[in-house]
């Protein structure tokens, strides 16, 4: 077995992956502790040392994976994701690039690539983006139409909420999220008692219908992702069984051939 193959087995071993996950979690905790002035004052050197050690481990691990997989390393999008995260962490954080210190917490996102279940969720979300884009466009259209109508109807009675198109867009977005929408509706209904018809209809269309479509598209994408993974696993299992069957056939053929050889005695 070559050095590259042994290194590949090491970096793909479950215990090694668990060790990397532990380092990611520990590094996320230390970076969170650095936001506390009192902790930095008492344990600043320890926190900075732990951060540098974690970065060193991530760099060595990424280099080992790059050497173990060779050019195939960049065929996996998650490997590219890890490379970008570690690359950002290696940039200097002094001078004009000091703002990059805040981006060190991005290392915690490596949990997504390290934990298979998280990868599945993110993959499903990415797969649902095309469907979500259509729903988002529909929602934006409904929000715009509703804002124009609300501005025409309620700008005189509630200028703080519907004085112009921008204010109406913000107010109706707030109403769509369900945040204090009753206060907005009641303040308008004091002057326009039938305003509840507009608000109830708007909430029914946006919150109860369109927003639920996002959930439906996401769930459908996750189900498709799981089904594809099951198919892939079944294909891999079938390939393994066929390889073992072929090996058994070759062994049986070899025994049969050996049995047919004439004795030299």
C-alpha positions as CSV (number, residue, x, y, z in Angstrom):
1,X,0.0,0.0,0.0
2,X,1.4,3.4,-1.0
3,X,1.8,6.4,1.3
4,X,-1.0,8.2,-0.4
5,X,-3.4,5.3,0.1
6,X,-2.5,5.0,3.8
7,X,-2.9,8.7,4.3
8,X,-6.3,8.5,2.5
9,X,-7.4,5.8,4.9
10,X,-6.3,7.9,7.8
11,X,-8.1,11.1,6.9
12,X,-11.3,9.2,6.0
13,X,-11.3,7.1,9.2
14,X,-14.3,7.8,11.5
15,X,-12.1,8.5,14.5
16,X,-10.1,11.1,12.6
17,X,-13.3,12.8,11.5
18,X,-14.6,12.8,15.0
19,X,-11.4,14.4,16.1
20,X,-11.7,17.2,13.5
21,X,-15.4,17.7,14.6
22,X,-14.2,18.1,18.2
23,X,-11.5,20.6,17.1
24,X,-14.2,22.6,15.2
25,X,-16.5,22.7,18.2
26,X,-13.7,23.7,20.6
27,X,-12.5,26.4,18.2
28,X,-16.0,27.8,17.9
29,X,-16.2,28.0,21.7
30,X,-12.9,29.8,22.0
31,X,-13.8,32.3,19.3
32,X,-17.1,32.9,21.2
33,X,-15.1,33.4,24.4
34,X,-13.0,36.1,22.7
35,X,-16.0,38.3,22.4
36,X,-16.1,38.7,26.2
37,X,-13.7,41.5,27.4
38,X,-13.4,39.9,30.9
39,X,-12.4,36.5,29.5
40,X,-10.0,38.0,27.1
41,X,-8.4,40.0,29.9
42,X,-8.0,36.9,32.1
43,X,-7.4,34.2,29.5
44,X,-6.5,36.1,26.3
45,X,-3.2,34.3,25.8
46,X,-4.8,30.9,26.3
47,X,-7.6,31.7,23.9
48,X,-5.3,33.0,21.2
49,X,-3.0,30.0,21.6
50,X,-6.0,27.6,21.2
51,X,-7.1,29.5,18.1
52,X,-3.7,29.2,16.5
53,X,-3.4,25.5,17.4
54,X,-6.9,24.9,15.8
55,X,-5.9,26.7,12.7
56,X,-2.7,24.7,12.5
57,X,-4.7,21.4,12.8
58,X,-7.1,22.6,10.1
59,X,-4.3,23.5,7.7
60,X,-2.5,20.2,8.2
61,X,-5.7,18.2,7.8
62,X,-6.5,20.1,4.6
63,X,-3.0,19.6,3.2
64,X,-3.2,15.8,4.1
65,X,-6.5,15.5,2.3
66,X,-5.2,17.4,-0.7
67,X,-2.2,15.1,-1.0
68,X,-4.2,11.9,-0.3
69,X,-6.9,12.6,-3.0
70,X,-4.7,14.6,-5.5
71,X,-6.6,16.5,-8.2
72,X,-9.8,14.6,-7.3
73,X,-9.8,16.7,-4.1
74,X,-11.3,19.7,-6.0
75,X,-14.1,17.6,-7.6
76,X,-15.9,17.5,-4.3
77,X,-17.6,20.9,-3.7
78,X,-17.4,20.3,0.1
79,X,-13.6,20.1,-0.2
80,X,-13.5,23.4,-2.0
81,X,-15.8,24.8,0.7
82,X,-13.3,23.7,3.4
83,X,-10.4,25.1,1.4
84,X,-12.1,28.5,1.2
85,X,-12.9,28.6,4.9
86,X,-9.3,27.7,5.9
87,X,-7.9,30.0,3.2
88,X,-9.8,33.0,4.7
89,X,-8.5,32.1,8.2
90,X,-4.9,32.1,6.9
91,X,-5.2,35.7,5.5
92,X,-3.4,38.3,7.7
93,X,-5.7,40.1,10.2
94,X,-3.7,43.2,10.7
95,X,-3.9,46.6,9.1
96,X,-6.6,47.1,6.5
97,X,-7.5,43.4,6.7
98,X,-8.2,43.5,10.4
99,X,-11.9,43.1,9.7
100,X,-11.1,39.5,8.6
101,X,-10.6,38.6,12.3
102,X,-14.4,38.5,12.6
103,X,-14.6,35.9,9.8
104,X,-12.6,33.4,11.8
105,X,-15.9,32.1,13.2
106,X,-16.6,30.8,9.7
107,X,-14.5,27.8,10.6
108,X,-17.6,26.6,12.6
109,X,-19.3,26.2,9.3
110,X,-16.9,23.3,8.6
111,X,-19.3,21.2,10.7
112,X,-21.6,21.2,7.6
113,X,-19.0,19.4,5.6
114,X,-17.9,17.2,8.5
115,X,-21.3,15.9,9.5
116,X,-23.1,13.9,6.7
117,X,-26.6,14.8,8.0
118,X,-25.8,18.5,7.7
119,X,-24.5,17.9,4.2
120,X,-27.7,16.3,3.3
121,X,-29.8,19.2,4.6
122,X,-27.7,21.8,2.8
123,X,-27.7,19.8,-0.4
124,X,-31.5,19.6,-0.2
125,X,-31.8,23.4,0.3
126,X,-29.5,24.0,-2.6
127,X,-31.6,21.6,-4.7
128,X,-34.7,23.5,-3.7
129,X,-33.4,26.9,-4.8
130,X,-34.9,26.9,-8.3
131,X,-38.4,26.2,-7.0
132,X,-37.9,28.7,-4.2
133,X,-36.9,31.4,-6.7
134,X,-40.2,31.1,-8.4
135,X,-42.1,31.2,-5.1
136,X,-40.0,34.2,-4.0
137,X,-40.9,36.0,-7.2
138,X,-44.6,35.3,-6.7
139,X,-44.3,36.5,-3.1
140,X,-42.5,39.7,-4.1
141,X,-45.3,40.4,-6.7
142,X,-48.0,39.9,-4.1
143,X,-46.1,42.2,-1.7
144,X,-45.8,44.9,-4.3
145,X,-49.4,44.7,-5.4
146,X,-50.6,44.8,-1.8
147,X,-48.3,47.7,-1.0
148,X,-49.7,49.8,-3.8
149,X,-53.2,49.0,-2.8
150,X,-52.5,49.8,0.9
151,X,-50.8,53.1,0.0
152,X,-53.9,54.2,-2.0
153,X,-56.3,53.1,0.7
154,X,-54.6,54.0,4.0
155,X,-52.0,56.6,3.4
156,X,-54.3,59.4,4.7
157,X,-55.4,57.5,7.9
158,X,-52.1,55.9,8.8
159,X,-49.2,57.8,7.2
160,X,-46.7,56.3,9.6
161,X,-47.4,52.8,8.2
162,X,-48.6,53.5,4.6
163,X,-47.5,57.0,3.9
164,X,-45.6,56.0,0.7
165,X,-44.7,52.9,-1.2
166,X,-41.5,52.2,0.8
167,X,-43.3,52.4,4.1
168,X,-46.1,50.2,2.9
169,X,-43.6,47.6,1.6
170,X,-41.9,47.5,5.0
171,X,-45.2,47.4,6.9
172,X,-46.7,44.6,4.8
173,X,-43.5,42.6,5.1
174,X,-43.9,43.0,8.9
175,X,-47.5,41.9,8.7
176,X,-46.5,38.9,6.6
177,X,-44.1,37.7,9.3
178,X,-46.9,38.0,11.9
179,X,-45.0,40.6,14.0
180,X,-47.4,43.0,15.7
181,X,-49.7,42.9,12.7
182,X,-52.8,43.3,14.9
183,X,-51.5,46.7,16.1
184,X,-51.1,47.9,12.6
185,X,-54.6,46.6,11.6
186,X,-56.4,48.1,14.6
187,X,-54.8,51.5,14.2
188,X,-56.1,51.6,10.6
189,X,-59.5,50.2,11.5
190,X,-60.1,53.1,13.9
191,X,-60.6,55.2,10.8
192,X,-61.5,52.5,8.3
193,X,-63.6,49.8,10.0
194,X,-63.6,47.5,7.0
195,X,-59.8,47.5,6.7
196,X,-59.8,44.1,8.3
197,X,-60.9,42.6,5.0
198,X,-57.7,43.7,3.4
199,X,-55.4,42.5,6.2
200,X,-57.1,39.1,6.6
201,X,-57.0,38.5,2.9
202,X,-53.4,39.6,2.6
203,X,-52.3,37.3,5.6
204,X,-54.3,34.4,4.2
205,X,-52.5,34.7,0.8
206,X,-49.0,35.3,2.0
207,X,-48.5,33.7,5.4
208,X,-50.9,30.7,5.0
209,X,-50.4,30.0,1.3
210,X,-47.2,31.3,-0.3
211,X,-44.9,30.9,2.7
212,X,-46.1,27.3,3.2
213,X,-45.0,26.6,-0.4
214,X,-41.4,27.3,0.7
215,X,-41.8,24.5,3.2
216,X,-43.3,22.1,0.7
217,X,-40.6,22.7,-1.8
218,X,-37.9,22.2,0.8
219,X,-39.4,19.0,2.1
220,X,-39.8,17.7,-1.4
221,X,-36.1,18.5,-2.2
222,X,-35.0,16.7,1.0
223,X,-37.0,13.6,0.1
224,X,-35.5,13.6,-3.3
225,X,-32.0,14.0,-1.8
226,X,-32.6,11.1,0.6
227,X,-34.0,8.9,-2.3
228,X,-30.9,9.6,-4.4
229,X,-28.6,8.7,-1.5
230,X,-30.4,5.5,-1.0
231,X,-30.1,4.7,-4.7
232,X,-26.4,5.5,-4.5
233,X,-26.0,3.3,-1.5
234,X,-27.8,0.4,-3.2
235,X,-25.7,0.8,-6.3
236,X,-22.5,0.7,-4.2
237,X,-23.8,-2.4,-2.3
238,X,-24.7,-4.1,-5.6
239,X,-21.2,-3.3,-7.0
240,X,-19.6,-4.8,-3.9
241,X,-21.7,-7.9,-4.1
242,X,-20.9,-8.3,-7.8
243,X,-17.2,-7.9,-7.1
244,X,-17.3,-10.5,-4.4
245,X,-19.3,-12.9,-6.6
246,X,-16.8,-12.5,-9.4
247,X,-14.0,-13.2,-6.9
248,X,-15.8,-16.3,-5.7
249,X,-16.2,-17.5,-9.3
250,X,-12.5,-17.0,-10.0
251,X,-11.6,-19.0,-6.9
252,X,-14.0,-21.8,-7.8
253,X,-12.7,-21.8,-11.4
254,X,-9.1,-22.0,-10.0
255,X,-10.0,-24.9,-7.8
256,X,-11.8,-26.7,-10.6
257,X,-8.7,-26.2,-12.9
258,X,-6.4,-27.5,-10.2
259,X,-8.6,-30.5,-9.7
260,X,-8.5,-31.4,-13.4
261,X,-4.6,-31.3,-13.6
262,X,-3.2,-34.9,-14.1
263,X,-1.2,-36.2,-11.2
264,X,2.6,-36.4,-11.6
265,X,2.9,-39.5,-9.3
